[in-house]
């Protein structure tokens, strides 16, 4: 439906969960630098029980959740479904809103959706890398540093104010927001929620406009070290913030993830394309890897996926380009825990079926996993020892396992209305956030001044396995929350990709927290 520059589109009704895409016009000022048209809109995915209230304000609780660094609104899809369903099984009607940062508007999903519609992942490769038009649309090309100037203006203040605009437009009654809205997110998203709670909105603290905070494998971090009590540090942080902002605007500091450029945008696009391959060619051989452009950058990435030793990075034989793989195996090879040696970027969803060989020295010596005092840090950063496909004649398939369902994740990447990974993440969000946490409160950060009050809100910290990256970092920095829940066996991305099995730990922890803090529902009889 269309109301006051707002559209609400039903995406699916599955397993008792009604999923909708909300899109709202929100033009940036004329003084804003040249930018993709998609940045003039706000988006979120609304999840509700199909048998619950149709109006958001009538739900017992509304969870407004942010994705992590590099992640888009679609990345929270599995957890959103799990939480809404778990609450409904307890007789509670809640909503989950997955909020997309405005910067996600720079991600073009045209080729992904077109390829999924015709079961042809190669169409997406032709659209993004070979200039082929799809439905009258032509990809504008990946943006290098010279076309990323708009990212320098997308900072913490913008994220907070966009969320406030969304909440005010969708829930105009402040009493409803105060009683029913729980802010949170995964990874960076939890810190964004904390920033909102600490912000000042025309004299009203953000923590007085919500009911609680939820941190998923992160902190809400309004002021974890109590740094705001040191005036000199605040002044130094303010000076640092000003210097960084100047560097961003002059192009000295990369506005997107260092070293800047379009490399990461291409990689996230490939992950979406592999999702299409897994969704459309799940059990049949795919040529998607062979169709990737033959450039030095792509060759380096394909060798990383197949390298056992550092010297393999110089060998064509290490490339996975010529592997025989099903669509699901191609996707799992690039994102599955047993095969990608970057723990924070993988999901536990099974393993390759076919001959494999263990990595020996790349990216760390296998022996490092056994050295006391080192092995915990190694496992936190790189996960358990990984293996690579070792035969060029076998057709590799995928064996489902672990906490996530690879088919569900593939369909979410291929068909979701929002991005799972946004092409151009604005690093200014990080620069703003960390200087604000150090006490900077000048210029665009002047609104961040209610950290002490925000810290008193009811808060849930649900963290991954004790040996996974975030808990290890929190323990080492002495920032581990006293009250917390751990999801045993879950790594960083598992926290938002787990399947909805009974007792799934993340959704269970969130539902328990809501039941403990929600205002009790009033029955029709007592009303």
C-alpha positions as CSV (number, residue, x, y, z in Angstrom):
1,X,0.0,0.0,0.0
2,X,1.1,3.6,-0.6
3,X,0.5,6.3,2.1
4,X,2.4,9.6,2.4
5,X,5.5,8.4,0.4
6,X,5.5,5.0,2.2
7,X,5.1,1.6,0.6
8,X,4.5,-1.6,2.5
9,X,5.0,-4.8,0.4
10,X,4.2,-8.3,1.6
11,X,7.3,-10.5,1.0
12,X,6.1,-13.8,2.4
13,X,3.9,-15.4,5.0
14,X,5.9,-18.5,6.1
15,X,5.7,-20.7,9.2
16,X,3.4,-18.3,10.9
17,X,5.6,-15.2,10.3
18,X,4.3,-12.3,8.2
19,X,7.2,-10.5,6.5
20,X,6.9,-7.1,4.9
21,X,9.3,-4.6,3.3
22,X,8.6,-1.0,4.3
23,X,10.1,1.8,2.1
24,X,9.8,5.5,3.0
25,X,10.8,8.6,1.1
26,X,13.4,10.6,3.1
27,X,15.3,13.0,0.7
28,X,18.7,14.2,1.8
29,X,19.3,17.9,1.7
30,X,20.3,19.7,-1.5
31,X,23.7,20.4,0.0
32,X,24.5,16.7,0.3
33,X,27.2,15.5,-2.1
34,X,26.2,13.6,-5.3
35,X,24.9,10.2,-4.3
36,X,22.9,7.2,-5.5
37,X,19.2,7.8,-5.6
38,X,18.6,4.9,-3.2
39,X,20.1,7.0,-0.3
40,X,17.0,9.2,-0.4
41,X,14.9,6.5,1.2
42,X,14.7,4.6,4.5
43,X,14.0,0.9,4.5
44,X,13.2,-1.8,7.1
45,X,11.8,-5.4,7.1
46,X,8.9,-5.9,9.4
47,X,8.3,-9.3,10.9
48,X,5.2,-10.1,12.9
49,X,3.1,-13.1,13.9
50,X,0.6,-13.9,11.1
51,X,-2.1,-14.2,13.8
52,X,-1.0,-11.2,15.8
53,X,-2.2,-7.6,15.7
54,X,-2.0,-5.9,12.3
55,X,-1.0,-2.5,13.8
56,X,2.5,-2.3,15.1
57,X,1.4,-0.1,18.0
58,X,-0.8,-3.0,19.3
59,X,2.0,-5.5,19.5
60,X,3.3,-6.3,23.0
61,X,6.9,-5.4,22.0
62,X,8.7,-4.0,18.9
63,X,12.3,-4.9,18.5
64,X,14.1,-2.4,16.3
65,X,17.4,-4.1,15.3
66,X,20.5,-2.9,13.4
67,X,22.9,-5.1,11.3
68,X,26.7,-5.2,11.9
69,X,29.6,-3.7,9.9
70,X,29.3,-4.5,6.1
71,X,25.9,-6.2,6.8
72,X,22.6,-5.1,5.3
73,X,19.0,-5.4,6.7
74,X,18.5,-8.8,5.2
75,X,21.4,-10.3,7.3
76,X,19.1,-10.6,10.3
77,X,16.4,-12.5,8.5
78,X,16.8,-15.9,10.1
79,X,17.0,-14.6,13.7
80,X,14.0,-12.3,13.1
81,X,11.9,-15.2,12.1
82,X,13.1,-17.3,15.0
83,X,12.3,-14.7,17.6
84,X,8.8,-13.8,16.3
85,X,8.0,-17.5,16.1
86,X,9.4,-18.3,19.5
87,X,7.4,-15.5,21.1
88,X,4.2,-16.6,19.3
89,X,4.7,-20.1,20.7
90,X,4.5,-18.6,24.2
91,X,1.4,-16.7,23.3
92,X,3.1,-13.3,22.9
93,X,2.7,-11.0,19.9
94,X,5.9,-9.1,19.1
95,X,7.3,-7.4,16.0
96,X,10.9,-7.3,14.8
97,X,12.1,-4.5,12.5
98,X,15.4,-5.1,10.7
99,X,16.6,-1.6,9.9
100,X,18.8,-0.9,6.8
101,X,21.3,1.9,7.1
102,X,20.8,4.7,4.6
103,X,24.1,3.7,3.0
104,X,22.6,0.4,1.9
105,X,20.8,2.4,-0.8
106,X,24.1,2.4,-2.8
107,X,23.8,-1.4,-3.2
108,X,22.2,-2.5,-6.6
109,X,20.4,-5.8,-6.3
110,X,18.9,-5.7,-9.8
111,X,21.1,-8.4,-11.3
112,X,20.8,-10.7,-8.2
113,X,17.0,-10.6,-8.3
114,X,16.9,-11.0,-12.1
115,X,19.2,-14.0,-12.0
116,X,17.2,-15.7,-9.3
117,X,14.0,-15.1,-11.2
118,X,15.3,-17.1,-14.2
119,X,17.4,-19.6,-12.3
120,X,20.6,-18.4,-13.9
121,X,23.5,-17.1,-11.7
122,X,25.5,-16.3,-14.8
123,X,23.0,-13.5,-15.7
124,X,24.1,-11.7,-12.5
125,X,27.8,-12.1,-13.5
126,X,27.0,-10.6,-16.9
127,X,25.1,-7.7,-15.3
128,X,27.7,-6.7,-12.7
129,X,30.9,-7.6,-14.6
130,X,30.2,-7.6,-18.3
131,X,27.9,-4.6,-18.8
132,X,24.8,-6.6,-19.8
133,X,21.4,-4.8,-19.4
134,X,18.7,-6.5,-17.4
135,X,15.1,-5.4,-17.8
136,X,16.2,-2.1,-19.2
137,X,18.6,-1.4,-16.4
138,X,22.4,-1.3,-16.7
139,X,24.8,-1.5,-13.8
140,X,26.5,1.9,-13.1
141,X,29.8,0.2,-12.3
142,X,31.5,-0.3,-9.0
143,X,32.5,3.0,-7.3
144,X,36.1,3.7,-6.8
145,X,37.4,6.1,-4.2
146,X,36.8,9.0,-6.5
147,X,33.0,8.3,-6.5
148,X,32.6,7.6,-2.8
149,X,32.6,11.2,-1.5
150,X,29.0,10.8,-0.2
151,X,30.2,8.2,2.3
152,X,32.2,10.8,4.2
153,X,28.8,12.5,5.2
154,X,27.1,9.3,6.4
155,X,28.1,9.1,10.1
156,X,26.8,8.2,13.5
157,X,24.5,11.2,13.8
158,X,22.8,10.2,10.5
159,X,22.2,6.6,11.6
160,X,20.7,7.8,14.9
161,X,18.6,10.5,13.3
162,X,17.4,8.2,10.6
163,X,16.2,5.7,13.2
164,X,14.5,8.4,15.1
165,X,12.7,9.6,12.0
166,X,11.6,6.0,11.3
167,X,10.3,5.5,14.8
168,X,8.4,8.8,14.9
169,X,6.8,8.2,11.6
170,X,5.8,4.6,12.3
171,X,5.0,5.0,16.0
172,X,4.0,8.6,16.5
173,X,2.9,8.1,20.1
174,X,6.0,8.5,22.3
175,X,4.3,6.6,25.1
176,X,4.1,3.5,22.8
177,X,7.8,3.8,22.0
178,X,8.7,4.3,25.7
179,X,6.8,1.2,26.7
180,X,7.2,-1.2,23.8
181,X,10.3,-0.4,21.7
182,X,13.5,-2.5,22.4
183,X,16.6,-1.3,20.5
184,X,19.4,-3.6,19.6
185,X,21.5,-5.2,17.0
186,X,24.2,-7.6,16.0
187,X,27.9,-6.6,16.3
188,X,28.2,-2.9,15.4
189,X,24.3,-2.8,15.5
190,X,24.3,-3.2,19.3
191,X,26.6,-0.2,19.6
192,X,24.2,1.8,17.3
193,X,21.4,1.0,19.6
194,X,23.4,2.2,22.6
195,X,24.2,5.4,20.7
196,X,20.5,6.1,20.2
197,X,19.8,5.6,23.8
198,X,22.5,8.1,24.8
199,X,21.4,10.7,22.2
200,X,19.6,13.9,22.9
201,X,16.4,14.6,20.9
202,X,15.4,18.2,21.5
203,X,16.0,17.8,25.2
204,X,14.6,14.3,25.5
205,X,17.2,11.5,26.1
206,X,16.9,8.5,23.8
207,X,16.9,6.2,26.8
208,X,13.5,7.7,27.7
209,X,12.1,6.8,24.3
210,X,12.6,3.0,24.5
211,X,12.1,0.2,26.9
212,X,15.4,-1.7,26.8
213,X,18.5,-2.7,24.8
214,X,19.5,-6.0,23.2
215,X,23.1,-6.7,22.2
216,X,23.8,-9.8,20.0
217,X,27.5,-10.8,20.2
218,X,28.5,-7.2,21.1
219,X,28.0,-4.5,23.7
220,X,25.4,-1.8,23.7
221,X,28.4,0.2,24.8
222,X,27.0,3.6,25.8
223,X,30.2,4.4,27.8
224,X,31.8,1.0,28.8
225,X,35.0,2.6,30.3
226,X,33.3,5.6,31.9
227,X,35.5,7.9,29.8
228,X,33.2,10.8,29.8
229,X,34.4,11.8,33.3
230,X,37.8,12.8,32.0
231,X,37.7,16.4,30.4
232,X,41.1,16.2,28.8
233,X,40.3,12.9,27.1
234,X,37.0,14.4,25.9
235,X,38.9,17.3,24.4
236,X,41.5,15.0,22.8
237,X,38.7,12.8,21.4
238,X,36.9,15.9,20.0
239,X,40.1,17.0,18.3
240,X,40.7,13.5,16.8
241,X,37.2,13.5,15.5
242,X,37.7,16.8,13.8
243,X,40.9,15.7,12.2
244,X,39.5,12.4,10.9
245,X,36.4,14.2,9.5
246,X,38.7,16.6,7.7
247,X,40.8,13.7,6.3
248,X,37.6,12.0,5.1
249,X,36.3,15.0,3.2
250,X,39.7,15.7,1.6
251,X,40.0,12.0,0.5
252,X,43.1,11.4,2.6
253,X,41.3,8.8,4.8
254,X,39.3,6.2,2.9
255,X,35.5,6.8,3.2
256,X,34.8,3.1,2.8
257,X,36.6,0.1,4.3
258,X,40.4,0.6,3.9
259,X,42.1,0.6,1.6
260,X,39.0,2.0,-0.1
261,X,38.1,1.4,-3.7
262,X,35.6,-1.1,-5.1
263,X,37.3,-4.4,-4.1
264,X,35.1,-5.2,-1.1
265,X,31.9,-4.2,-3.0
266,X,32.9,-6.7,-5.7
267,X,33.4,-9.4,-3.1
268,X,30.1,-8.9,-1.4
269,X,28.4,-8.9,-4.9
270,X,30.1,-12.3,-5.6
271,X,28.7,-13.7,-2.3
272,X,25.2,-12.7,-3.3
273,X,25.8,-14.3,-6.7
274,X,27.0,-17.5,-5.1
275,X,23.8,-17.4,-3.0
276,X,21.8,-17.4,-6.3
277,X,23.9,-20.4,-7.5
278,X,23.1,-22.3,-4.3
279,X,19.4,-21.4,-4.5
280,X,19.0,-22.2,-8.2
281,X,21.6,-25.0,-8.8
282,X,21.7,-26.5,-5.4
283,X,22.4,-30.2,-6.4
284,X,23.6,-29.8,-10.0
285,X,27.0,-28.7,-11.3
286,X,27.4,-25.0,-11.7
287,X,29.9,-23.0,-13.8
288,X,29.6,-19.9,-11.7
289,X,33.2,-20.0,-10.5
290,X,34.6,-20.4,-14.0
291,X,32.6,-17.4,-15.2
292,X,34.1,-15.0,-12.7
293,X,36.2,-12.4,-14.6
294,X,39.9,-13.3,-15.1
295,X,41.6,-10.4,-13.4
296,X,44.5,-10.3,-10.9
297,X,42.1,-9.4,-8.1
298,X,39.7,-12.2,-8.7
299,X,42.6,-14.7,-9.2
300,X,44.0,-13.7,-5.8
301,X,40.7,-14.3,-4.1
302,X,40.2,-17.7,-5.8
303,X,43.6,-18.7,-4.7
304,X,42.9,-17.7,-1.1
305,X,40.0,-20.1,-1.1
306,X,42.2,-22.9,-2.2
307,X,45.5,-22.2,-0.6
308,X,47.0,-24.6,1.9
309,X,50.4,-22.7,2.3
310,X,51.5,-19.1,1.6
311,X,53.4,-20.1,-1.5
312,X,50.1,-21.4,-2.9
313,X,49.0,-17.8,-3.3
314,X,51.5,-17.6,-6.2
315,X,50.3,-20.8,-7.9
316,X,47.4,-21.1,-10.4
317,X,46.9,-24.6,-9.1
318,X,45.5,-23.3,-5.8
319,X,42.7,-21.4,-7.5
320,X,39.2,-22.9,-7.0
321,X,38.1,-21.6,-10.4
322,X,38.2,-25.0,-12.1
323,X,36.7,-27.0,-9.3
324,X,33.6,-29.1,-10.2
325,X,31.0,-28.0,-7.7
326,X,27.3,-27.9,-7.2
327,X,25.8,-24.5,-6.5
328,X,25.5,-25.2,-2.8
329,X,29.1,-26.4,-2.6
330,X,30.3,-23.2,-4.4
331,X,28.4,-21.0,-1.8
332,X,29.6,-23.1,1.1
333,X,33.2,-23.1,-0.1
334,X,33.2,-19.3,0.2
335,X,31.2,-18.9,3.4
336,X,31.2,-22.2,5.4
337,X,33.2,-22.5,8.7
338,X,35.2,-25.6,7.7
339,X,36.7,-23.9,4.6
340,X,37.0,-20.1,4.9
341,X,39.8,-19.3,7.4
342,X,38.2,-16.0,8.7
343,X,36.0,-17.0,11.6
344,X,34.0,-13.8,11.9
345,X,32.8,-14.1,8.2
346,X,31.6,-17.7,8.2
347,X,28.5,-19.6,9.2
348,X,28.4,-23.2,10.6
349,X,26.3,-24.9,8.0
350,X,28.0,-28.1,6.9
351,X,31.0,-29.1,4.8
352,X,32.1,-30.2,1.4
353,X,31.5,-33.8,0.3
354,X,34.6,-34.9,-1.6
355,X,38.4,-35.2,-1.2
356,X,39.9,-32.4,1.0
357,X,43.4,-31.6,2.3
358,X,44.1,-29.6,5.5
359,X,45.6,-26.2,5.4
360,X,49.1,-26.4,6.8
361,X,50.6,-22.8,7.1
362,X,48.0,-20.5,5.6
363,X,46.8,-18.3,7.2
364,X,48.5,-19.5,10.4
365,X,50.5,-22.7,11.0
366,X,48.3,-25.6,12.0
367,X,50.5,-26.1,15.0
368,X,49.4,-22.7,16.4
369,X,46.1,-24.3,17.2
370,X,47.9,-26.4,19.8
371,X,50.2,-23.9,21.5
372,X,49.1,-23.0,25.1
373,X,48.5,-19.2,25.4
374,X,48.1,-18.8,21.7
375,X,45.6,-21.3,20.6
376,X,42.6,-19.4,22.1
377,X,43.5,-16.3,20.2
378,X,44.1,-18.3,17.0
379,X,40.8,-20.1,17.2
380,X,39.0,-16.8,17.9
381,X,40.4,-15.1,14.8
382,X,40.6,-18.0,12.4
383,X,38.3,-20.7,13.8
384,X,39.1,-24.4,13.9
385,X,41.7,-25.7,11.4
386,X,40.2,-25.6,7.9
387,X,40.5,-27.7,4.7
388,X,40.5,-27.1,1.0
389,X,39.1,-29.1,-1.9
390,X,42.0,-31.2,-3.3
391,X,40.7,-32.9,-6.5
392,X,39.8,-31.3,-9.9
393,X,37.8,-34.2,-11.2
394,X,35.4,-34.9,-8.3
395,X,32.0,-33.2,-8.4
396,X,31.9,-31.6,-4.9
397,X,28.6,-31.5,-3.1
398,X,27.6,-30.1,0.3
399,X,26.6,-31.9,3.4
400,X,24.2,-29.9,5.6
401,X,25.3,-29.6,9.3
402,X,25.9,-27.0,12.0
403,X,23.5,-24.3,13.3
404,X,22.6,-22.7,10.0
405,X,20.7,-24.0,7.0
406,X,22.6,-23.3,3.8
407,X,19.5,-23.4,1.6
408,X,17.7,-20.9,3.7
409,X,20.7,-18.5,3.7
410,X,21.1,-18.8,0.0
411,X,17.5,-17.9,-0.7
412,X,17.7,-15.0,1.6
413,X,20.8,-13.7,-0.3
414,X,19.1,-14.3,-3.7
415,X,15.6,-13.2,-3.1
416,X,15.6,-10.8,-0.1
417,X,14.4,-7.3,-0.9
418,X,17.3,-5.8,1.1
419,X,21.0,-6.6,0.9
420,X,22.7,-9.2,3.2
421,X,26.0,-7.3,2.6
422,X,26.0,-3.6,1.6
423,X,28.4,-2.7,-1.1
424,X,29.9,0.4,0.5
425,X,30.1,0.6,4.2
426,X,30.7,4.2,5.5
427,X,33.7,4.0,7.8
428,X,32.8,7.4,9.2
429,X,30.2,5.5,11.4
430,X,33.1,3.7,13.1
431,X,35.3,6.8,13.4
432,X,32.3,8.7,14.9
433,X,31.4,5.9,17.2
434,X,34.8,5.3,18.8
435,X,35.5,9.0,19.3
436,X,32.1,9.4,20.8
437,X,32.7,6.5,23.2
438,X,36.0,8.2,24.2
439,X,34.1,11.3,25.1
440,X,33.9,13.5,21.9
441,X,30.8,15.6,22.1
442,X,31.4,18.4,19.5
443,X,29.9,19.1,16.1
444,X,27.9,16.1,14.8
445,X,28.5,14.2,18.1
446,X,27.0,16.9,20.4
447,X,23.9,14.8,20.8
448,X,25.7,12.0,22.4
449,X,25.4,13.2,26.0
450,X,23.2,10.8,28.0
451,X,25.4,7.7,28.3
452,X,24.9,7.4,32.1
453,X,21.1,7.3,31.8
454,X,21.2,4.9,28.9
455,X,23.3,2.5,30.9
456,X,20.4,2.1,33.4
457,X,18.1,0.6,30.8
458,X,17.2,-3.1,31.0
459,X,19.8,-4.8,28.8
460,X,20.4,-8.2,27.4
461,X,23.9,-9.3,26.2
462,X,23.7,-12.6,24.4
463,X,27.2,-13.6,23.2
464,X,28.7,-16.4,21.1
465,X,30.7,-19.4,22.3
466,X,33.2,-18.4,25.0
467,X,36.0,-19.2,22.6
468,X,34.7,-17.2,19.7
469,X,36.0,-13.8,18.7
470,X,33.9,-11.3,20.5
471,X,33.9,-13.0,23.9
472,X,37.6,-13.4,23.7
473,X,38.1,-9.7,22.9
474,X,35.7,-8.6,25.6
475,X,37.5,-10.8,28.2
476,X,40.9,-9.5,27.1
477,X,39.8,-5.9,27.3
478,X,38.0,-6.4,30.6
479,X,34.7,-5.3,29.1
480,X,32.9,-8.6,29.5
481,X,29.3,-7.8,30.8
482,X,28.7,-9.3,34.3
483,X,25.2,-10.5,33.2
484,X,25.2,-12.3,29.9
485,X,24.2,-15.4,28.1
486,X,26.4,-17.5,25.8
487,X,25.2,-19.5,22.8
488,X,27.4,-22.6,23.1
489,X,29.1,-23.5,19.8
490,X,28.0,-20.4,18.0
491,X,30.5,-18.2,16.1
492,X,29.9,-14.6,15.2
493,X,27.6,-15.0,12.2
494,X,25.9,-18.0,13.7
495,X,24.3,-15.7,16.1
496,X,22.0,-14.4,13.3
497,X,21.9,-17.3,10.9
498,X,20.8,-20.2,13.2
499,X,17.9,-22.3,12.1
500,X,14.6,-22.1,14.1
501,X,14.9,-25.4,15.9
502,X,13.2,-25.7,19.3
503,X,15.5,-24.2,22.0
504,X,17.6,-22.3,19.5
505,X,19.8,-20.4,22.0
506,X,19.8,-16.8,20.6
507,X,16.1,-16.5,20.0
508,X,15.4,-18.2,23.3
509,X,17.5,-15.7,25.2
510,X,15.8,-12.8,23.5
511,X,12.3,-14.2,24.2
512,X,13.2,-14.9,27.8
513,X,14.4,-11.3,28.2
514,X,11.2,-9.8,26.6
515,X,9.0,-11.9,28.8
516,X,10.8,-10.7,31.9
517,X,10.4,-7.0,30.9
518,X,7.4,-6.6,28.7
519,X,4.3,-5.0,30.1
520,X,1.9,-7.9,30.7
521,X,-0.7,-8.3,28.0
522,X,-4.3,-7.3,28.9
523,X,-6.8,-10.1,28.1
524,X,-10.0,-9.2,26.3
525,X,-12.0,-10.4,29.3
526,X,-10.2,-8.1,31.7
527,X,-10.4,-5.3,29.2
